[in-house]
């Protein structure tokens, strides 16, 4: 019987040092201690704690399945404890993603972002996880389309017989709270018609069409729709399986040879270039950005993250590579061009996309000053 293993990646903005900038080491250490205790107690098999900008990221591997109340309680308690410490230090935005206070068994819909994938372990299971900061839930649409539907990006769609049958995409309409499954290549154009509007349509899951093998899972939290106001960007996370009849790790990463534009950046109100960075450069500075994305690679082995002889997880910081210098250079250049425009569209988001930012408050103050022409 194949080993069933669950990968849970849960994130939260619990508080940042010097504005919306970075998670200080102190908070990472608190989270590591909580997950270490959970591992010693047998709740999880392995873990890795890291950050993407000002978001605390909990990567946990276990055998309890998706949406398990114990796993979600562990994440919630960890975020509560780290946010409490952040509050005591008057760190910026302490606990801002913890939008609801009463935990009811599932952390989804409470503010933190969640991506979970239960898999049957193969002979070798390479995994890539992405975590983004200062951007919205739809920022991975272009990436997932490139990986699983674009033959100009992914050679395996053309030359791997296990991939020629294509992939199925689950797309959420986060405004209407509906979903649809579309298959590529047959419905590629219809898929693009939807996910080309990432503010409303978000790719949440991808399966291999021939056997429904789960391939990718993305978080779809929309903080503004939960809170009814702007409280920060969604800062999504993503889990992608690789190799052996799935896209190779190199095909998963090559879309970041160049940057592309996403919503977010300063006050969640601007278009911005997406910058792939190493963990050490995962800190948002210029205009609270540009939006950053980190990518970590690891192997799943017998219900755990493969580790060294001392039990330390073997994690590869995939964007810590000069091969992505071009994208980083482009991101800086494009950011400079956009900031030259100041608060004029298209640097700033359209009025529709600004609905949940603080701009409507300003516009309401001017409402009574308008007179008929």
KEKE-3310 file (N, C-alpha, C; in steps of 0.2 Angstrom, whole numbers, plus 5000, padded with zeros to 4 digits):
npx = (5004:5004:5012:5003:5004:5004:5006:5007:5007:5006:5003:5005:5004:5011:5018:5030:5046:5051:5041:5031:5041:5050:5051:5056:5070:5068:5054:5053:5060:5052:5041:5048:5051:5038:5034:5044:5041:5028:5032:5040:5030:5023:5013:5016:5027:5039:5046:5048:5053:5051:5052:5043:5046:5036:5029:5026:5030:5024:5029:5024:5025:5015:5004:4990:4981:4972:4965:4965:4960:4968:4981:4978:4975:4987:4994:4987:4988:5002:5003:4996:5004:5016:5011:5007:5019:5025:5016:5019:5032:5029:5029:5027:5010:5006:4999:4990:4984:4976:4961:4949:4944:4939:4944:4938:4941:4946:4958:4956:4948:4950:4959:4974:4984:4982:4989:4987:4991:4988:4996:5000:5015:5027:5041:5051:5048:5050:5047:5042:5040:5032:5032:5024:5026:5018:5008:4994:4981:4979:4992:4999:4993:4998:5010:5006:4999:5009:5018:5010:5002:5008:5017:5028:5035:5036:5044:5040:5027:5026:5035:5035:5027:5019:5013:5007:4993:4988:4983:4972:4963:4957:4947:4944:4931:4933:4925:4912:4911:4912:4916:4926:4931:4943:4950:4966:4975:4963:4953:4961:4960:4948:4951:4961:4954:4947:4957:4966:4961:4966:4962:4949:4948:4955:4968:4967:4969:4978:4977:4984:4978:4976:4975:4971:4980:4986:4994:4997:4994:4986:4985:4970:4965:4957:4959:4953:4940:4936:4938:4931:4937:4952:4966:4979:4989:4986:4996:5000:5003:5010:5011:5020:5021:5034:5043:5045:5034:5028:5029:5047:5058:5066:5058:5047:5053:5057:5048:5051:5063:5061:5054:5036:5021:5011:4997:4997:5010:5014:5003:4994:4990:4994:5001:5015:5032:5036:5047:5059:5068:5081:5081:5088:5087:5073:5065:5055:5057:5059:5047:5039:5042:5050:5036:5040:5045:5049:5057:5057:5065:5063:5063:5051:5050:5046:5035:5040:5050:5065:5080:5096:5109:5108:5095:5091:5081:5083:5084:5083:5087:5080:5080:5091:5102:5112:5106:5094:5096:5093:5079:5078:5085:5077:5065:5069:5071:5059:5051:5056:5052:5038:5037:5040:5029:5021:5006:4997:4987:4993:5001:4995:4982:4966:4950:4941:4948:4953:4944:4943:4954:4961:4957:4943:4938:4944:4939:4925:4924:4925:4913:4901:4905:4904:4895:4881:4885)
npy = (4994:5011:5024:5037:5054:5070:5087:5102:5119:5134:5150:5167:5184:5189:5199:5212:5218:5235:5242:5235:5223:5212:5196:5195:5186:5182:5179:5168:5159:5156:5150:5139:5132:5128:5120:5110:5104:5099:5089:5081:5076:5068:5073:5079:5074:5080:5097:5114:5130:5146:5162:5174:5189:5199:5188:5174:5157:5141:5125:5109:5092:5077:5064:5065:5070:5082:5098:5094:5095:5096:5099:5111:5118:5118:5126:5138:5141:5143:5154:5163:5164:5169:5181:5187:5189:5198:5209:5213:5218:5229:5227:5230:5229:5218:5202:5205:5197:5188:5187:5183:5177:5166:5150:5136:5123:5123:5132:5139:5153:5161:5170:5167:5160:5145:5130:5114:5097:5081:5066:5051:5043:5042:5033:5042:5058:5074:5090:5107:5122:5138:5154:5170:5188:5203:5203:5197:5184:5178:5179:5168:5163:5165:5158:5145:5142:5142:5132:5120:5121:5127:5123:5129:5133:5121:5107:5094:5093:5091:5081:5071:5056:5053:5065:5071:5070:5080:5093:5096:5110:5117:5131:5145:5156:5170:5180:5177:5166:5152:5138:5130:5117:5115:5108:5106:5102:5106:5115:5127:5140:5145:5144:5153:5164:5166:5165:5175:5186:5189:5195:5191:5177:5162:5150:5135:5122:5108:5094:5079:5074:5061:5052:5059:5062:5072:5088:5101:5114:5129:5143:5152:5163:5178:5191:5204:5201:5194:5202:5213:5225:5234:5225:5221:5213:5197:5187:5174:5156:5141:5124:5112:5097:5087:5080:5063:5060:5072:5090:5095:5100:5111:5115:5120:5131:5139:5149:5160:5165:5177:5192:5195:5204:5209:5211:5222:5227:5243:5247:5238:5243:5244:5240:5229:5222:5205:5198:5186:5179:5174:5166:5174:5187:5189:5201:5216:5231:5243:5254:5246:5234:5227:5216:5200:5183:5167:5151:5135:5119:5101:5084:5071:5058:5044:5049:5060:5076:5073:5071:5075:5066:5070:5073:5085:5094:5093:5106:5115:5131:5138:5149:5155:5159:5164:5162:5168:5181:5190:5191:5198:5210:5215:5217:5227:5237:5239:5242:5254:5262:5261:5268:5281:5285:5288:5291:5288:5279:5267:5263:5263:5253:5249:5258:5248:5237:5244:5244:5238:5244:5258:5269:5272:5278:5290:5295:5296:5307:5317:5316:5324:5336:5337:5343:5344:5344)
npz = (5000:4995:5003:5012:5013:5019:5015:5022:5020:5028:5031:5039:5043:5056:5062:5060:5058:5058:5049:5035:5032:5036:5045:5061:5068:5081:5081:5072:5079:5090:5083:5078:5089:5094:5083:5084:5096:5093:5084:5092:5100:5091:5082:5070:5057:5052:5049:5043:5046:5039:5031:5021:5016:5026:5031:5041:5038:5039:5036:5036:5037:5038:5043:5043:5034:5024:5030:5043:5060:5071:5066:5060:5072:5078:5070:5071:5085:5085:5077:5085:5097:5092:5087:5099:5105:5096:5097:5110:5108:5101:5087:5069:5062:5070:5071:5061:5051:5058:5058:5064:5080:5086:5086:5076:5072:5059:5050:5038:5030:5041:5040:5039:5026:5017:5010:5005:5002:5000:4996:4988:4991:4979:4970:4970:4976:4972:4978:4976:4984:4984:4991:4993:4995:4998:4987:4978:4979:4966:4960:4956:4945:4932:4933:4936:4924:4915:4919:4918:4906:4895:4881:4876:4887:4895:4891:4893:4890:4877:4874:4884:4886:4897:4900:4889:4888:4895:4908:4922:4928:4943:4945:4955:4957:4966:4970:4967:4974:4968:4958:4945:4934:4922:4907:4900:4885:4878:4883:4883:4879:4884:4898:4899:4897:4909:4920:4916:4922:4937:4949:4951:4947:4952:4951:4959:4961:4953:4942:4935:4920:4915:4925:4937:4946:4959:4957:4960:4972:4978:4989:4992:4999:5002:5009:5010:5007:5017:5028:5024:5021:5018:5024:5021:5009:5001:5000:4994:4995:4988:4983:4973:4964:4957:4942:4935:4925:4928:4927:4926:4939:4934:4924:4931:4937:4927:4922:4930:4924:4918:4925:4930:4930:4944:4956:4970:4980:4987:5000:4994:4982:4969:4953:4950:4947:4949:4960:4960:4974:4985:5001:5010:5004:5006:5009:5010:5004:4995:4991:4999:4993:4978:4976:4983:4979:4985:4983:4988:4988:4990:4996:4998:5009:5015:5023:5028:5027:5018:5027:5035:5043:5056:5057:5052:5041:5023:5013:4998:4993:4981:4972:4975:4966:4953:4940:4940:4940:4930:4930:4942:4939:4929:4937:4946:4936:4930:4941:4944:4933:4934:4946:4943:4937:4948:4956:4945:4935:4923:4934:4947:4953:4945:4948:4951:4956:4967:4976:4989:4996:5005:4997:4994:5006:5005:4994:4997:5006:4997:4990:4992:4987:4973:4959:4948:4930)
capx = (5000:5008:5012:5000:5008:5001:5011:5004:5010:5001:5006:5002:5008:5010:5021:5036:5051:5052:5036:5030:5048:5053:5049:5062:5072:5064:5047:5055:5063:5046:5038:5052:5050:5031:5034:5048:5037:5023:5036:5042:5023:5020:5008:5019:5033:5044:5044:5053:5050:5054:5048:5043:5045:5034:5024:5029:5028:5025:5029:5023:5023:5012:5000:4983:4976:4971:4961:4965:4959:4974:4986:4976:4975:4994:4996:4983:4992:5009:5002:4994:5009:5021:5008:5007:5026:5026:5012:5023:5037:5026:5031:5022:5005:5006:4993:4985:4981:4972:4955:4944:4947:4937:4946:4933:4943:4949:4960:4954:4943:4951:4965:4980:4984:4983:4990:4988:4991:4989:4999:5003:5022:5030:5047:5054:5044:5052:5042:5044:5035:5033:5028:5025:5024:5015:5004:4987:4980:4980:4998:5002:4990:5003:5015:5003:4997:5016:5020:5005:4998:5011:5022:5034:5038:5037:5045:5037:5020:5027:5040:5034:5021:5014:5011:5004:4986:4987:4981:4965:4964:4952:4948:4939:4929:4933:4920:4905:4912:4910:4922:4925:4937:4944:4955:4970:4975:4956:4950:4966:4958:4943:4955:4965:4949:4946:4963:4969:4959:4968:4958:4943:4948:4962:4969:4967:4972:4980:4978:4986:4971:4975:4974:4969:4986:4987:5000:4998:4988:4988:4981:4966:4963:4956:4959:4948:4933:4935:4937:4927:4941:4959:4970:4985:4988:4984:5002:4999:5008:5009:5014:5020:5025:5039:5047:5041:5027:5025:5035:5053:5059:5068:5052:5043:5056:5059:5044:5055:5069:5059:5048:5030:5017:5006:4994:5000:5015:5013:4996:4990:4986:4998:5004:5022:5035:5037:5054:5061:5073:5083:5078:5091:5084:5066:5063:5052:5060:5057:5039:5036:5043:5044:5033:5045:5043:5054:5055:5061:5064:5064:5061:5047:5053:5043:5031:5044:5055:5071:5084:5102:5110:5106:5088:5089:5078:5087:5080:5086:5084:5080:5081:5098:5105:5113:5102:5088:5098:5090:5073:5079:5087:5071:5060:5071:5070:5052:5049:5058:5048:5032:5036:5041:5022:5017:4999:4993:4986:4992:5005:4990:4977:4960:4945:4937:4953:4955:4938:4944:4959:4959:4955:4936:4937:4946:4934:4919:4925:4924:4907:4896:4908:4903:4889:4879:4888)
capy = (5000:5017:5029:5043:5059:5077:5092:5108:5125:5138:5157:5172:5190:5190:5206:5213:5223:5241:5242:5228:5222:5206:5193:5195:5180:5180:5175:5162:5154:5154:5145:5133:5128:5125:5114:5105:5100:5095:5083:5076:5073:5064:5076:5080:5070:5085:5103:5119:5137:5151:5168:5177:5196:5199:5183:5168:5152:5135:5120:5104:5086:5073:5059:5066:5072:5089:5101:5091:5100:5096:5102:5118:5121:5119:5133:5144:5142:5146:5161:5167:5165:5174:5188:5190:5192:5204:5214:5215:5222:5234:5226:5233:5224:5212:5198:5208:5192:5184:5191:5180:5175:5159:5144:5131:5117:5124:5139:5142:5158:5165:5175:5164:5157:5138:5126:5107:5092:5074:5062:5044:5043:5038:5031:5048:5064:5080:5095:5114:5126:5145:5159:5177:5193:5210:5202:5194:5176:5176:5180:5162:5160:5165:5153:5138:5141:5141:5125:5114:5121:5130:5119:5133:5133:5115:5103:5088:5093:5089:5075:5065:5052:5053:5072:5073:5070:5087:5093:5099:5116:5120:5139:5148:5163:5172:5185:5174:5159:5147:5135:5126:5113:5115:5104:5108:5108:5107:5121:5132:5147:5147:5144:5160:5170:5167:5167:5182:5191:5186:5198:5187:5170:5160:5143:5133:5115:5106:5087:5076:5073:5054:5048:5063:5063:5079:5090:5108:5117:5136:5146:5156:5167:5185:5195:5210:5198:5191:5208:5219:5231:5232:5224:5219:5208:5190:5184:5167:5150:5136:5118:5109:5091:5087:5074:5057:5061:5079:5095:5094:5106:5116:5118:5123:5137:5143:5155:5166:5168:5184:5194:5197:5209:5206:5216:5222:5232:5248:5248:5234:5247:5245:5234:5228:5216:5200:5197:5179:5180:5169:5168:5180:5193:5190:5207:5220:5238:5249:5255:5240:5228:5225:5209:5195:5176:5162:5144:5130:5112:5096:5077:5068:5052:5040:5053:5066:5079:5070:5074:5072:5061:5074:5075:5092:5094:5095:5111:5119:5138:5137:5156:5158:5156:5169:5161:5172:5188:5194:5193:5203:5216:5217:5219:5234:5242:5240:5245:5261:5265:5262:5273:5287:5288:5290:5288:5288:5272:5260:5261:5262:5249:5252:5259:5241:5233:5248:5244:5236:5248:5264:5275:5274:5282:5297:5298:5297:5313:5322:5315:5330:5342:5336:5346:5342:5348)
capz = (5000:4995:5009:5011:5016:5018:5015:5024:5020:5031:5032:5042:5045:5063:5065:5056:5060:5054:5044:5032:5030:5037:5051:5065:5070:5087:5080:5069:5084:5094:5079:5077:5096:5094:5079:5087:5102:5089:5081:5097:5102:5086:5079:5064:5056:5050:5048:5041:5047:5036:5030:5014:5018:5033:5032:5044:5034:5043:5032:5040:5034:5043:5040:5046:5029:5023:5034:5050:5065:5075:5062:5060:5078:5079:5066:5074:5091:5084:5075:5091:5102:5089:5087:5106:5106:5091:5100:5116:5106:5096:5080:5065:5060:5074:5071:5056:5047:5062:5057:5068:5086:5089:5081:5075:5069:5052:5049:5032:5031:5047:5038:5037:5019:5017:5004:5008:4997:5002:4991:4989:4989:4973:4971:4972:4976:4973:4979:4976:4987:4983:4995:4990:4999:4994:4981:4979:4978:4959:4957:4954:4939:4926:4934:4935:4917:4911:4920:4916:4900:4890:4879:4875:4894:4898:4886:4894:4887:4870:4873:4889:4885:4903:4901:4883:4890:4898:4915:4923:4932:4946:4945:4959:4957:4973:4971:4967:4978:4964:4955:4939:4932:4915:4905:4894:4880:4875:4885:4885:4878:4889:4904:4899:4897:4916:4924:4914:4927:4943:4954:4952:4946:4955:4950:4966:4961:4946:4942:4929:4917:4913:4931:4942:4951:4961:4955:4963:4976:4979:4994:4989:5004:5000:5016:5010:5007:5024:5033:5021:5021:5016:5030:5019:5003:5002:5000:4993:4995:4982:4983:4966:4963:4951:4939:4934:4922:4930:4925:4930:4943:4930:4920:4936:4939:4921:4921:4933:4920:4918:4929:4927:4934:4949:4960:4977:4982:4992:5002:4990:4977:4963:4949:4952:4945:4954:4960:4963:4978:4990:5008:5013:5001:5006:5013:5006:5006:4990:4991:5002:4989:4975:4978:4982:4980:4987:4981:4991:4985:4995:4994:5003:5010:5021:5027:5031:5023:5018:5031:5035:5048:5062:5057:5049:5034:5017:5009:4994:4992:4973:4969:4977:4960:4948:4934:4941:4941:4924:4932:4947:4936:4926:4942:4948:4931:4929:4947:4943:4928:4937:4952:4940:4936:4954:4957:4939:4931:4926:4940:4952:4951:4943:4953:4953:4960:4973:4980:4996:4999:5009:4993:4994:5011:5003:4989:5000:5008:4991:4987:4992:4983:4966:4957:4941:4925)
cpx = (5004:5007:5008:5003:5004:5006:5006:5008:5005:5005:5002:5007:5006:5014:5028:5040:5052:5047:5034:5036:5050:5051:5056:5064:5069:5058:5048:5057:5057:5042:5041:5051:5043:5031:5038:5044:5031:5026:5037:5036:5020:5015:5010:5025:5040:5042:5050:5050:5054:5050:5048:5041:5042:5029:5028:5026:5029:5024:5029:5021:5021:5008:4992:4979:4975:4965:4960:4964:4965:4980:4985:4976:4983:4997:4993:4987:4999:5008:5000:5000:5014:5018:5008:5014:5027:5022:5016:5029:5035:5028:5025:5017:5005:4999:4988:4981:4976:4965:4949:4947:4945:4939:4940:4935:4947:4951:4958:4948:4944:4956:4971:4979:4986:4984:4991:4987:4993:4991:5000:5010:5024:5037:5052:5049:5047:5046:5045:5038:5037:5029:5030:5023:5022:5012:4998:4987:4981:4987:5002:4998:4994:5008:5012:5001:5004:5018:5016:5002:5002:5017:5028:5038:5040:5037:5041:5030:5020:5031:5039:5027:5016:5011:5007:4996:4984:4985:4975:4966:4957:4953:4942:4937:4928:4928:4913:4905:4909:4917:4921:4931:4937:4950:4959:4974:4968:4953:4955:4963:4953:4946:4958:4960:4947:4952:4967:4966:4960:4965:4952:4944:4955:4962:4971:4971:4973:4981:4981:4980:4970:4973:4972:4974:4986:4994:5002:4992:4991:4983:4976:4962:4962:4954:4953:4941:4931:4933:4932:4930:4948:4963:4977:4984:4988:4991:5002:5005:5006:5014:5014:5024:5029:5041:5042:5034:5024:5031:5041:5054:5062:5063:5047:5046:5057:5055:5047:5061:5067:5054:5042:5026:5012:5003:4997:5004:5013:5005:4991:4987:4989:5000:5012:5025:5036:5044:5056:5068:5075:5080:5081:5089:5077:5064:5061:5054:5057:5050:5036:5037:5050:5042:5039:5042:5049:5052:5060:5060:5066:5062:5056:5049:5050:5039:5034:5048:5062:5076:5091:5103:5108:5099:5086:5087:5083:5083:5085:5083:5085:5082:5088:5103:5106:5109:5096:5090:5095:5083:5073:5080:5081:5066:5062:5070:5063:5049:5050:5054:5041:5031:5037:5034:5018:5011:4994:4993:4990:4997:5000:4985:4971:4955:4942:4942:4955:4949:4939:4951:4956:4956:4948:4935:4939:4941:4927:4919:4924:4917:4902:4899:4907:4896:4887:4883:4882)
cpy = (5006:5021:5035:5048:5066:5082:5098:5114:5131:5145:5162:5178:5191:5196:5206:5219:5229:5241:5235:5225:5215:5203:5192:5188:5177:5176:5169:5157:5152:5149:5138:5128:5125:5119:5108:5101:5096:5088:5078:5072:5068:5067:5077:5076:5074:5092:5108:5126:5142:5157:5170:5184:5196:5194:5177:5162:5145:5129:5113:5097:5081:5068:5059:5069:5080:5091:5097:5096:5101:5100:5110:5122:5122:5126:5139:5146:5145:5153:5166:5169:5170:5181:5191:5193:5198:5210:5217:5220:5228:5234:5228:5227:5218:5208:5201:5203:5187:5188:5189:5177:5168:5154:5139:5125:5118:5131:5143:5147:5162:5170:5172:5161:5150:5134:5119:5102:5085:5070:5055:5044:5039:5036:5036:5054:5070:5085:5102:5118:5134:5149:5166:5182:5199:5209:5198:5187:5174:5177:5174:5159:5160:5159:5146:5137:5139:5134:5120:5115:5124:5126:5123:5134:5126:5109:5096:5087:5091:5082:5069:5062:5052:5060:5074:5074:5076:5087:5097:5104:5117:5127:5141:5155:5166:5177:5182:5167:5153:5144:5131:5123:5113:5111:5107:5102:5110:5113:5127:5139:5150:5148:5151:5165:5171:5169:5173:5188:5189:5189:5194:5179:5167:5153:5140:5126:5113:5098:5085:5073:5065:5050:5052:5063:5071:5082:5097:5110:5124:5138:5151:5161:5174:5189:5200:5207:5196:5197:5213:5225:5229:5231:5221:5214:5201:5185:5176:5162:5145:5130:5114:5103:5091:5080:5068:5057:5068:5083:5094:5100:5112:5119:5122:5130:5142:5149:5161:5168:5175:5186:5195:5201:5206:5212:5216:5228:5237:5248:5243:5237:5248:5239:5235:5222:5212:5198:5190:5180:5174:5171:5174:5187:5194:5195:5212:5227:5243:5249:5249:5234:5229:5218:5204:5188:5172:5155:5140:5123:5107:5089:5075:5061:5049:5044:5059:5070:5075:5074:5071:5068:5064:5075:5082:5091:5096:5099:5114:5126:5139:5144:5159:5155:5162:5168:5166:5180:5193:5196:5198:5209:5219:5220:5226:5239:5244:5244:5253:5265:5266:5268:5280:5290:5290:5287:5289:5281:5272:5258:5259:5257:5253:5253:5252:5237:5237:5248:5243:5239:5254:5270:5277:5278:5289:5300:5299:5304:5319:5321:5321:5336:5342:5339:5344:5347:5351)
cpz = (5000:5001:5007:5015:5015:5019:5016:5024:5022:5033:5036:5044:5052:5066:5061:5059:5055:5048:5041:5029:5030:5044:5055:5067:5076:5086:5076:5074:5088:5090:5078:5084:5096:5089:5081:5092:5098:5086:5086:5100:5097:5081:5071:5063:5055:5049:5045:5042:5043:5035:5023:5016:5025:5035:5035:5041:5038:5037:5036:5036:5039:5039:5042:5040:5029:5028:5041:5055:5070:5072:5062:5066:5080:5076:5069:5081:5090:5082:5081:5096:5099:5088:5093:5107:5102:5094:5106:5114:5101:5089:5075:5062:5064:5074:5066:5052:5051:5063:5062:5074:5088:5084:5082:5072:5062:5051:5043:5033:5037:5046:5036:5030:5020:5011:5007:5002:5000:4996:4993:4986:4983:4975:4973:4971:4977:4974:4979:4979:4986:4989:4993:4996:4995:4988:4983:4977:4971:4956:4954:4947:4933:4927:4933:4928:4913:4912:4917:4910:4894:4887:4877:4882:4896:4892:4887:4891:4880:4870:4878:4888:4891:4904:4895:4884:4893:4906:4916:4929:4936:4947:4950:4957:4964:4975:4972:4972:4974:4961:4949:4937:4925:4913:4899:4891:4877:4876:4887:4884:4883:4896:4904:4900:4905:4920:4922:4918:4934:4949:4956:4952:4948:4954:4957:4966:4954:4947:4935:4926:4916:4919:4937:4948:4953:4960:4959:4967:4978:4985:4990:4993:5001:5007:5016:5010:5013:5029:5031:5021:5019:5023:5028:5013:5005:5003:5000:4994:4990:4983:4976:4967:4957:4949:4939:4931:4924:4927:4929:4934:4939:4926:4925:4938:4933:4920:4924:4930:4919:4923:4926:4932:4938:4953:4967:4978:4987:4993:4998:4985:4971:4959:4950:4949:4951:4954:4964:4967:4982:4996:5011:5010:5002:5011:5009:5008:5001:4989:4993:4997:4985:4978:4977:4982:4981:4985:4985:4988:4990:4992:5000:5003:5016:5026:5030:5025:5023:5022:5032:5041:5055:5062:5055:5042:5029:5013:5005:4992:4984:4970:4971:4972:4955:4941:4934:4941:4936:4927:4938:4944:4933:4931:4945:4943:4930:4935:4947:4938:4931:4942:4949:4938:4942:4955:4951:4937:4925:4931:4946:4949:4949:4949:4956:4958:4967:4978:4988:4999:5003:5004:4993:5000:5009:4998:4992:5003:5003:4988:4986:4989:4976:4965:4950:4936:4920)
residu = (UNK:UNK:UNK:UNK:UNK:UNK:UNK:UNK:UNK:UNK:UNK:UNK:UNK:UNK:UNK:UNK:UNK:UNK:UNK:UNK:UNK:UNK:UNK:UNK:UNK:UNK:UNK:UNK:UNK:UNK:UNK:UNK:UNK:UNK:UNK:UNK:UNK:UNK:UNK:UNK:UNK:UNK:UNK:UNK:UNK:UNK:UNK:UNK:UNK:UNK:UNK:UNK:UNK:UNK:UNK:UNK:UNK:UNK:UNK:UNK:UNK:UNK:UNK:UNK:UNK:UNK:UNK:UNK:UNK:UNK:UNK:UNK:UNK:UNK:UNK:UNK:UNK:UNK:UNK:UNK:UNK:UNK:UNK:UNK:UNK:UNK:UNK:UNK:UNK:UNK:UNK:UNK:UNK:UNK:UNK:UNK:UNK:UNK:UNK:UNK:UNK:UNK:UNK:UNK:UNK:UNK:UNK:UNK:UNK:UNK:UNK:UNK:UNK:UNK:UNK:UNK:UNK:UNK:UNK:UNK:UNK:UNK:UNK:UNK:UNK:UNK:UNK:UNK:UNK:UNK:UNK:UNK:UNK:UNK:UNK:UNK:UNK:UNK:UNK:UNK:UNK:UNK:UNK:UNK:UNK:UNK:UNK:UNK:UNK:UNK:UNK:UNK:UNK:UNK:UNK:UNK:UNK:UNK:UNK:UNK:UNK:UNK:UNK:UNK:UNK:UNK:UNK:UNK:UNK:UNK:UNK:UNK:UNK:UNK:UNK:UNK:UNK:UNK:UNK:UNK:UNK:UNK:UNK:UNK:UNK:UNK:UNK:UNK:UNK:UNK:UNK:UNK:UNK:UNK:UNK:UNK:UNK:UNK:UNK:UNK:UNK:UNK:UNK:UNK:UNK:UNK:UNK:UNK:UNK:UNK:UNK:UNK:UNK:UNK:UNK:UNK:UNK:UNK:UNK:UNK:UNK:UNK:UNK:UNK:UNK:UNK:UNK:UNK:UNK:UNK:UNK:UNK:UNK:UNK:UNK:UNK:UNK:UNK:UNK:UNK:UNK:UNK:UNK:UNK:UNK:UNK:UNK:UNK:UNK:UNK:UNK:UNK:UNK:UNK:UNK:UNK:UNK:UNK:UNK:UNK:UNK:UNK:UNK:UNK:UNK:UNK:UNK:UNK:UNK:UNK:UNK:UNK:UNK:UNK:UNK:UNK:UNK:UNK:UNK:UNK:UNK:UNK:UNK:UNK:UNK:UNK:UNK:UNK:UNK:UNK:UNK:UNK:UNK:UNK:UNK:UNK:UNK:UNK:UNK:UNK:UNK:UNK:UNK:UNK:UNK:UNK:UNK:UNK:UNK:UNK:UNK:UNK:UNK:UNK:UNK:UNK:UNK:UNK:UNK:UNK:UNK:UNK:UNK:UNK:UNK:UNK:UNK:UNK:UNK:UNK:UNK:UNK:UNK:UNK:UNK:UNK:UNK:UNK:UNK:UNK:UNK:UNK:UNK:UNK:UNK:UNK:UNK:UNK:UNK:UNK:UNK:UNK:UNK:UNK:UNK:UNK:UNK:UNK:UNK:UNK:UNK:UNK:UNK:UNK:UNK:UNK:UNK:UNK:UNK:UNK:UNK:UNK:UNK)
# end
